[in-house]
Amino acid sequence: MSAPNLHVGFCAALLLMGSTAAAQTLDCQTSQERFPAVGLTPNPKVVAMVPADKLAAGYVRVGGGCEVSRFGLESVHAAVMVQNAPDGTSGWRCKGADPAFVSNPAWAKASVTYCRATDAGGTPLPLQCTTLTKKTGLLRNPTVEVSLTPNLVTDGYVVVSGGCDTSHFGNGSVHAENVVISRPTPGGQGWYCQAADPPNHGQDATVEASLVACRVGPTAVTPKPNLQCTVTQGAQGTGAYPKSFAKGTGRTLGGGCELSFAGNGSVHAEFMVQQGPQADGSWACLAADPPLISNPGTARASAVSCNLTTTPLPPPVVVPATRKNPVIIVGGTVASEILYWLLAGRLRADGYYVEIFELPGGGLIDIREGAQVLKNRVSEVLLKTGAEKVNLIGHSQGGITARTYVHDFGWRLVDNLISLGSPHKGTHVDPLLAALLVGCTSKPTDSPICTQLRAGPFLEEINQRASDDGIAYTNINNLKQFDVFTDGLTNGRMDNCDRTNAQGQALKCNVVVQEQCPAIFVEHIGLASSGAVYSGIRQALAKQPIQFNCAEL
């Protein structure tokens, strides 16, 4: 269904004209479409297109934005923004959806920004743009990041805008998933998206990130102009309906929006209700409360502003990978940190910052509760170290807790996840031993882990993850004759976890100690203290293929 054309006076108001004093100019305009034109409709979707006459005149789509109705602006509740992303080569789409269990007719308004570059004599310069996307599979609070390829960077492309799509009812999830973060990545060479569960409704969902990158193509004009863009953040807004605006020094071609959500400053996820350009050249980021829930939160806008310049662009900033990401050792069931002192010492000797995480309640509580506490520890370690990611090494149940953390809260903050003797498909421990160790007696009073660590719905759920979730996985196990809990050939295996490193080497995820070192004896607890196993951990952290040094003590 096509929406009525609303290229009204707003378009002229958003002309971001280039300076006549410059050798080259960047002329940008914005048009809008609203659906429905009047009134409200369920799950409204609209696409704003670059006008045909503008395309014929050499304008190209560079960015866009989305606005959905909210309480006090025609609809009873805030709509959930589920699509704010490029559409084809010359459009921008915007879609709203009903909140969880609430029928909420609304409207949606899409903006599309398009530009033309010219030299001093008014001759068009070849402004070229391309779009990249990356999508995650079904995850809890999914995150995804798409980045420029090295070839595009070499060819002079820069990120000018981006957007996010999340799944919603009828499109892969039970309820509409909230976009809570849509912003350029640090360094301005990618776009990052995060979605969050509706209030009190945990669900798996997908999110797709898109970026638009542009350049001035080959031209006879000398000196050759380049497109130069910067990211400017606005002041953070707070309150029940937080607002934030950002404006750079150039022409605002795109922008981002970052809201608080459960575990990140608000009780529930804020609803993003506006993410788009304004008539004064700024970028707006507005949020609203979920239905019937007062939910003070925060909002912060960022604007991507660009200019043409004849100054040669500096080479892309490459952050030296000299500082190693910190390591959190996630212990096993009723395991004291003493069991991991040797492992921690070896890691520190190799230059890692290390903390040991004992499972709350000795690991005899719901694994999801332990994962929530691990989430808080990850945040603390990142704050202490200034790192962007952590490495997780989980022993036994600790590996399952680490994977539950990734499943429930996303993979963005984890670089490597190494598991040692973890029952990824359910432990086969003898019932008598289970009763003696942790009191599993098949009674209603049993600890939740008595069922969570057996083959069943819980492990099936956390085993459903995106194959491209950005984590390098290594899963080290024994053969069953050496381990009463797991077997590296059966219940200890992970699926779809092999990776390839930056050098093109295959990284085999599942590694069995005895297949490489048949002459050494390593039992379940010893996996955390064996020198041979540590030689593999060292290689895994460096993203190298595992070849144990069987002579290492």
C-alpha positions in Angstrom: 0.0 0.0 0.0 1.4 3.4 -0.9 1.0 6.3 1.4 -0.2 9.7 0.1 2.6 12.1 -0.9 3.3 14.7 1.8 6.1 16.7 0.2 5.0 19.8 1.9 6.7 23.0 3.0 8.6 20.9 5.6 10.8 19.8 2.7 11.9 23.3 1.9 12.5 24.0 5.6 14.9 21.1 5.8 17.1 22.3 2.9 20.6 22.0 4.2 22.3 24.2 1.6 26.0 24.2 1.0 28.0 27.4 1.4 28.5 29.4 -1.9 32.0 30.3 -0.7 33.1 26.7 -0.9 34.7 25.2 -4.0 32.1 22.4 -4.0 28.7 22.3 -2.4 26.5 19.6 -0.9 22.8 20.3 -1.4 20.5 18.1 0.8 16.8 18.0 1.1 14.3 16.0 3.2 10.8 14.8 2.3 8.2 13.1 4.4 5.4 10.6 4.1 2.7 9.8 6.7 0.4 6.8 6.9 -2.4 7.0 7.3 -2.6 10.6 6.1 -5.4 11.2 8.6 -6.4 9.1 11.6 -5.0 5.9 12.9 -4.5 2.3 11.7 -3.1 -0.9 13.3 0.6 -1.6 12.7 1.2 1.4 10.3 4.0 1.2 7.8 5.1 3.9 5.4 8.0 4.4 2.9 9.2 7.9 2.0 10.8 7.9 -1.5 13.2 10.3 -3.1 11.0 12.2 -5.7 11.4 11.1 -9.3 12.4 14.6 -10.4 15.1 14.7 -7.8 16.5 11.4 -8.8 16.6 12.6 -12.4 18.5 15.7 -11.2 21.3 13.6 -9.6 20.1 13.4 -6.0 20.8 10.2 -4.1 19.2 8.8 -0.9 21.6 9.2 2.0 19.5 8.7 5.1 16.1 9.0 6.8 14.1 8.8 10.0 11.0 7.5 11.6 8.3 8.9 13.9 5.4 7.0 15.4 2.4 8.2 17.4 2.3 8.2 21.2 0.1 9.2 24.1 -0.9 12.8 23.7 -0.2 12.7 20.0 -3.4 11.1 18.7 -2.8 7.5 19.9 -3.8 6.1 23.3 -0.5 4.5 24.0 3.0 4.8 22.4 3.5 2.7 19.3 6.5 0.5 19.2 9.0 1.5 16.5 10.0 -1.7 14.8 11.4 -0.5 11.5 13.5 2.6 10.8 15.8 1.7 8.0 16.7 2.1 4.3 14.2 0.8 1.8 15.7 -0.2 -1.6 18.1 2.3 -3.1 16.0 5.5 -2.8 13.5 5.1 0.1 13.3 5.0 3.9 10.8 2.9 5.7 9.1 3.4 9.1 6.8 1.0 10.9 5.0 1.0 14.2 3.5 -2.0 16.0 1.2 -2.7 18.9 2.7 -3.0 22.4 2.5 -6.4 24.1 -1.2 -7.4 24.5 -2.4 -3.9 23.7 -4.4 -3.1 20.5 -3.1 0.4 19.6 -4.0 2.0 16.3 -1.4 4.6 15.4 0.3 6.4 12.6 3.8 6.3 11.2 5.8 9.1 9.5 8.9 8.4 7.5 11.5 10.9 6.4 14.0 10.5 3.6 17.1 12.7 3.1 18.7 13.0 -0.4 21.7 15.0 -1.5 23.5 16.2 -4.7 27.1 17.3 -4.9 28.3 20.0 -7.3 31.6 21.7 -8.1 32.1 25.5 -8.1 30.6 25.8 -11.6 27.5 23.9 -10.7 28.5 20.7 -12.5 27.3 17.6 -10.6 29.9 15.5 -8.8 29.4 11.7 -8.7 27.9 11.2 -5.2 27.8 7.4 -4.8 26.1 5.5 -1.9 25.8 1.8 -0.9 23.9 0.0 1.8 25.2 -2.9 4.0 23.0 -5.0 6.4 23.6 -7.6 9.0 20.9 -9.6 10.9 21.1 -11.7 14.0 19.0 -14.8 14.7 16.5 -15.2 17.4 18.0 -14.0 20.7 16.9 -12.4 24.0 17.5 -8.7 23.8 19.3 -9.1 20.5 22.2 -6.9 19.3 23.9 -6.6 16.0 26.6 -4.5 14.4 27.3 -3.9 10.7 30.6 -2.4 9.6 32.2 -1.1 6.5 34.3 -3.6 4.6 38.1 -2.8 4.3 37.6 -2.4 0.5 34.9 0.2 1.0 37.1 2.1 3.4 39.9 2.0 0.9 37.6 3.2 -1.8 36.7 6.3 0.3 33.3 5.4 1.5 32.2 6.9 4.9 29.1 6.0 7.0 26.5 8.8 6.6 23.4 7.1 8.3 21.9 3.9 9.5 18.9 2.2 10.9 17.4 -0.9 12.6 14.7 -3.4 12.0 13.3 -5.6 14.8 10.9 -8.6 14.7 7.4 -8.2 15.8 4.1 -10.1 16.0 3.7 -11.9 12.7 7.3 -11.3 11.8 9.2 -13.7 14.1 8.4 -12.8 17.6 5.4 -13.0 19.9 5.2 -9.3 20.7 6.8 -6.2 19.1 10.4 -5.8 20.1 11.5 -2.3 21.1 14.4 -0.6 19.3 16.4 0.9 22.2 19.7 1.6 20.5 20.3 2.7 16.9 23.6 4.6 16.5 26.9 4.9 14.7 29.7 2.8 16.2 32.7 4.4 17.8 35.0 5.6 15.0 32.1 6.1 12.6 32.7 3.0 10.5 29.6 1.0 11.4 26.0 0.9 12.8 24.9 -0.7 16.0 21.4 -1.9 16.9 19.9 -3.3 20.1 16.3 -4.4 20.8 14.8 -5.1 24.2 11.9 -7.2 25.6 8.5 -5.6 26.1 7.7 -5.0 29.8 7.4 -8.2 31.7 7.5 -10.3 28.6 10.7 -12.1 27.9 10.9 -13.2 24.3 13.4 -14.2 21.6 13.5 -11.8 18.6 15.7 -10.7 15.7 17.3 -7.3 14.9 18.9 -6.2 11.7 21.3 -3.3 11.4 21.8 -1.3 8.2 24.3 1.4 7.3 24.4 3.8 4.3 27.9 4.7 3.2 28.7 7.3 0.5 31.7 8.8 -1.3 32.5 11.2 -4.1 33.3 8.9 -7.0 36.0 9.2 -9.6 36.0 12.7 -11.2 38.2 14.9 -13.3 37.8 17.7 -10.8 41.1 18.6 -9.1 41.8 18.7 -6.3 39.4 15.8 -5.9 36.7 16.4 -3.2 36.0 13.9 -0.5 33.1 13.4 1.8 34.0 14.0 5.4 31.6 13.1 8.3 31.7 13.5 12.0 29.5 12.2 14.8 28.2 14.7 17.4 26.3 13.6 20.5 23.6 15.7 22.1 22.9 16.2 25.8 21.2 13.3 27.5 17.5 13.8 28.3 15.8 12.3 31.3 12.3 11.8 32.6 9.1 9.9 31.7 9.3 11.2 28.1 13.0 11.9 27.6 14.2 14.0 24.7 17.6 14.7 23.2 18.8 16.6 20.2 22.1 16.6 18.4 23.6 18.9 15.7 26.9 18.8 14.0 28.9 21.5 12.1 28.0 20.1 8.7 24.9 18.9 6.9 23.0 16.3 9.1 22.6 13.3 6.9 21.7 10.7 9.5 21.6 10.2 13.2 21.3 7.8 16.1 19.2 7.4 19.3 20.1 5.5 22.5 17.5 4.8 25.2 17.7 3.3 28.6 16.1 -0.2 29.1 15.8 -2.8 31.9 19.2 -3.2 33.5 20.5 0.0 31.9 18.9 2.8 33.8 15.1 2.1 33.6 12.7 -0.5 34.9 11.5 -1.4 31.4 12.6 -0.6 27.9 11.7 2.9 26.8 9.7 3.1 23.5 11.5 5.0 20.8 8.9 7.2 19.2 11.0 9.6 17.1 14.4 9.1 15.5 14.9 11.6 12.7 15.8 14.9 11.2 14.4 18.3 12.3 13.7 21.5 10.4 16.6 23.3 12.1 19.1 20.6 10.9 19.3 18.8 14.2 18.6 15.1 14.9 15.9 14.2 17.4 15.7 11.2 19.8 12.4 10.9 21.7 11.1 8.2 24.0 7.9 7.4 25.8 6.6 5.2 28.6 5.2 1.7 27.8 1.4 1.4 28.2 0.1 1.9 31.7 3.7 1.9 33.1 5.4 5.0 34.4 9.0 4.4 33.4 11.4 7.3 33.7 14.5 6.8 31.5 17.1 8.5 29.4 17.6 9.4 25.8 20.6 10.5 23.9 20.8 11.6 20.2 23.8 11.6 17.9 24.0 13.4 14.6 26.1 12.3 11.6 27.0 15.6 9.8 29.0 15.7 6.6 30.8 18.2 4.4 32.8 18.2 1.1 36.5 18.8 1.5 39.4 18.9 -0.9 41.8 18.1 2.0 43.0 14.5 1.7 41.2 12.4 4.2 43.4 10.9 6.9 43.8 7.1 6.9 41.1 5.3 8.9 41.9 5.2 12.6 43.0 1.8 13.7 43.1 1.2 17.4 46.2 -0.9 18.3 45.2 -4.3 19.7 47.9 -4.2 22.4 45.6 -4.2 25.4 44.1 -7.6 26.1 40.5 -7.9 27.1 39.9 -8.8 30.7 39.0 -12.4 31.7 36.2 -13.5 34.1 36.5 -17.1 35.3 33.0 -18.4 35.9 33.3 -21.2 38.5 31.3 -24.4 38.7 28.7 -25.7 41.1 29.6 -25.2 44.8 33.2 -24.5 43.6 35.3 -22.1 45.7 37.5 -19.6 43.9 40.5 -21.5 45.3 40.0 -24.1 42.5 40.8 -21.4 40.0 43.7 -19.6 41.6 46.2 -21.5 39.4 44.3 -20.7 36.2 44.0 -17.0 37.2 47.7 -16.8 38.0 48.6 -18.2 34.6 46.3 -15.7 32.9 47.8 -12.8 34.8 51.3 -14.0 33.9 50.2 -13.8 30.2 49.1 -10.1 30.7 45.3 -10.5 31.4 43.3 -8.7 34.0 41.4 -11.5 35.8 38.5 -11.8 38.2 36.9 -15.0 39.5 33.1 -15.2 39.6 31.7 -17.7 42.1 28.2 -18.8 41.2 25.6 -17.1 43.5 24.2 -19.6 46.0 26.9 -22.0 45.0 25.1 -22.4 41.7 22.1 -24.1 43.4 19.7 -21.4 42.3 18.1 -20.8 39.0 20.8 -20.4 36.4 19.1 -17.3 34.9 19.5 -15.6 38.3 23.2 -16.4 38.2 23.4 -15.0 34.7 21.9 -11.8 35.9 24.5 -11.4 38.6 27.2 -12.3 36.0 25.8 -9.5 33.8 26.4 -7.0 36.7 30.0 -8.3 37.1 30.7 -7.9 33.4 29.6 -4.3 33.7 31.8 -3.7 36.7 34.9 -5.2 35.1 34.4 -3.1 31.9 34.1 0.0 34.0 37.3 -0.9 36.0 39.4 -1.7 33.0 38.0 0.6 30.3 37.8 -2.3 27.9 34.9 -2.8 25.5 34.7 -6.6 25.8 35.5 -9.4 28.2 36.6 -13.0 27.8 34.5 -15.5 29.7 36.0 -18.9 30.8 33.3 -21.1 32.3 34.1 -24.3 34.2 31.3 -27.0 34.3 28.0 -25.2 35.2 30.0 -21.9 34.8 30.1 -22.5 31.1 26.3 -22.9 31.0 25.9 -19.7 33.1 28.1 -17.8 30.7 26.1 -19.0 27.8 22.8 -18.1 29.5 24.2 -14.6 30.1 24.9 -14.4 26.3 21.5 -15.7 25.4 19.6 -13.5 27.8 21.6 -10.3 27.5 23.4 -10.4 24.1 26.9 -11.1 22.8 28.1 -7.5 22.3 30.3 -7.4 25.4 32.0 -10.8 25.0 35.0 -11.5 22.8 35.9 -15.2 23.6 33.7 -17.7 25.5 35.7 -20.8 26.6 33.9 -23.6 28.4 35.6 -26.4 30.3 33.7 -29.6 31.0 30.3 -27.9 30.5 27.2 -30.1 29.8 25.9 -28.2 26.8 23.4 -31.0 26.0 22.7 -32.1 29.5 24.7 -33.9 32.1 24.6 -37.7 32.4 25.7 -37.8 36.0 24.5 -40.8 38.0 21.3 -39.9 40.0 22.9 -41.2 43.2 25.9 -38.9 42.7 23.6 -36.0 41.9 21.7 -36.6 45.1 25.0 -36.7 47.1 26.6 -33.6 45.5 23.7 -31.2 45.1 20.6 -32.9 46.6 18.8 -33.7 43.4 16.2 -36.3 44.5 13.4 -35.7 41.9 11.3 -33.9 44.5 9.6 -30.5 44.0 12.0 -29.0 46.6 15.0 -29.8 44.4 17.2 -27.0 43.2 16.3 -25.6 39.7 19.6 -26.8 38.4 18.5 -30.5 38.9 16.4 -30.0 35.7 18.2 -27.1 34.0 21.4 -29.1 33.7 19.7 -32.2 32.3 18.7 -32.5 28.7 15.5 -30.5 28.3 13.8 -27.2 27.5 16.3 -24.9 29.3 19.4 -26.2 27.5 17.5 -26.4 24.2 16.6 -22.7 24.6 20.1 -21.5 25.2 21.4 -23.7 22.4 19.3 -21.7 20.0 21.6 -18.8 19.1 22.8 -16.9 16.0 25.7 -18.6 14.2 27.2 -15.2 13.5 26.9 -13.8 17.0 30.5 -12.4 17.0 31.9 -14.6 19.8 34.8 -16.9 19.3 33.8 -20.2 21.1 36.1 -22.9 22.4 34.7 -25.9 24.2 37.2 -28.2 25.9 36.1 -31.6 27.3 37.3 -35.0 28.3 36.1 -38.4 27.1 33.5 -39.9 29.3 35.8 -42.4 31.0 37.7 -39.4 32.5 34.7 -37.3 33.5 31.6 -38.3 35.4 29.6 -35.3 34.2 30.3 -34.8 30.5 31.6 -36.5 27.4 33.3 -34.4 24.8 31.8 -36.6 22.0 28.2 -36.5 23.1 26.6 -34.3 25.8 29.5 -32.0 26.1 29.5 -30.8 22.5 28.3 -27.5 21.2 26.6 -27.1 17.8 27.4 -24.5 15.0 30.2 -22.9 16.9 33.2 -23.3 14.6 34.8 -20.0 13.5 37.5 -18.6 11.2 40.1 -16.1 12.4 41.4 -13.0 10.7 44.1 -15.0 9.1 41.6 -17.4 7.5 42.4 -20.3 9.8 39.6 -22.6 10.8 38.9 -22.5 14.6 37.5 -25.8 15.7 35.2 -25.1 18.6 34.9 -28.6 20.2 38.2 -29.9 21.4 38.7 -33.2 23.3 41.8 -33.4 25.5 42.4 -37.1 25.0 42.2 -36.9 21.2 45.4 -34.8 21.3 47.0 -35.9 24.6 46.1 -39.6 25.1 48.9 -40.2 27.6 47.8 -37.6 30.2 45.1 -37.9 32.8 42.8 -35.0 33.3 39.5 -35.3 35.2 36.6 -32.9 35.5 38.0 -30.5 38.1 41.5 -30.8 36.7 40.4 -29.1 33.4 40.8 -25.8 35.3 44.3 -26.5 36.5 45.9 -28.6 33.8 48.9 -27.0 32.1 48.1 -28.8 28.8 44.6 -27.5 28.9 45.9 -24.0 29.7 48.0 -24.1 26.6 44.8 -24.5 24.6 43.1 -21.7 26.6 46.0 -19.4 25.7 45.6 -20.2 22.0 41.9 -19.8 22.2 42.2 -16.3 23.7 44.5 -15.4 20.8 42.0 -16.9 18.3 44.4 -19.5 17.1 43.7 -23.2 16.3 44.0 -25.4 19.4 47.0 -27.7 19.6 47.6 -28.7 23.2 51.2 -28.7 24.5 50.7 -32.1 26.1 54.0 -31.8 28.0 53.0 -28.6 29.8 52.3 -29.2 33.5 
